[in-house]
Amino acid sequence: MSKVKSSKAKGRRLQNFVRDALRFMFIEQWTKLPKLEEDDIKSQTMGMTGEDIVLSPAAKKIIPYSFECKNVEKLNIWNALEQAETNCDGRTPVVVFKRNRSKTYVAIEFTEWLKTIK
């Protein structure tokens, strides 16, 4: 497998991981109405511009975040945050990142994080 294909596959795995985690949380465990459907939370096709996790209008009402996923060994966090901010369309930008054999982490603006623990 070429390095480009391998990198894209690695990125796709993280996007699918995030998509599946959101689907589990907001579809399978969601107890409020209206209930979301699988098509409300999708993974962006690799190479396409915009958010990495595509939310339907219904999902955007429930999930106020815009997700940028980075599965790389060396992350330029400032470039990733700028990309997330460019694509966020008025929602809170979030960078989800990991590297080989590591846990998955999230970068979010501090004031937005404070709101989540309030």
N, C-alpha and C positions, 0 to 999 in steps of 0.2 A: 504494500500500500504506500502511495506517495506521501511525502510529508504534509502536503496541503490537504489531501484526503483524510489523513490521520488527524490533523488539527481540526478539520471541520467535524469529523465524527466525534472527537472529544468535546467540542463545543455543543454539538447536538445532544450528546448524553446529558450534559448539565441542563440544557434547556428542557429536555424531556423530564428530568428529575424534578425541576422546579414546577413545570406544568402538572405533573402527576401529584406532587405534594399539594399544590393549590386545589386541584380537582378533589383530592381526598378530603381536604379541610372544608371546602365550600360546596361540595356536592354530596359526598358520602356522609359527612358528619354534620352538615348544615341543618339546623332545626328551624330556622326562620323562613318565612315565606317572603317573596317568591323563591323557589328553589332554582339553582342554576343547573344547566345541562352541560354535558361534556364539550359541546361545540362552543360554549361560552368562554372556555379557557383553552387556547391553542398555542402551540409552539410555532414560532416564525420559521419559514423556510430558510435554510442556510444561504447566506449571500444576499438576502433581501435587506433593504434599509428599514429603519424603524425599530420599534420595541422587539425584544426577543420573545416575550410572552404576549400574545395578542388576546385582548379581552373584548368581549362583546359589550355593547352599551349597558346591558343588564349587569354584567360582571363589574364594569367600571363603577357602577353605583355602589357596589358592595366592597370592592377592593380598590382603595384609593391610591394604588401604587403603580409605577411603571418600572418594568424589570429589564435590566441589562445583565446578561450572563457572561462570565469570563472564566473559562477553564484553561488556564495557562500557567506555565512554570514561573514566568516573570511578568508580573502585572504592573503596568503603569496606572496606579489608582487614580491619578488626576485626569488622565485621558479617558479612563473608563467612566468616571463621574461626569466629565464633560459630555461624553456620548449619551449617558443616561439622561442628563439634563436637557440635551438637545431633543431627545425623542419623547420626553415625558408628557407633552400635551396638557400641561396644567396640573398633572397629578404628581405625587411625590416620587422622585427618582430613587431607585434602589439598584445597587450593584450587588449581584450574587456572584461570588467567586470561590474558586478552589484550584488546587493543582493536584498532580498525581499523589495518591496515597495520603491525602489530607482531608480534613473535615471541610464542610461547606460553610462559608461565612457570608455576612451581609454588611454592606456599607450604606449608611443612611445618614442624612443630615442630623446633627445632634438634637436640635429642637424638635424634629419630627420623631426621633427615638424617644425623647422625653414624653411625648404625647402617648406613646404606646404603653408606657409603664405607669402612667398616671392613674 
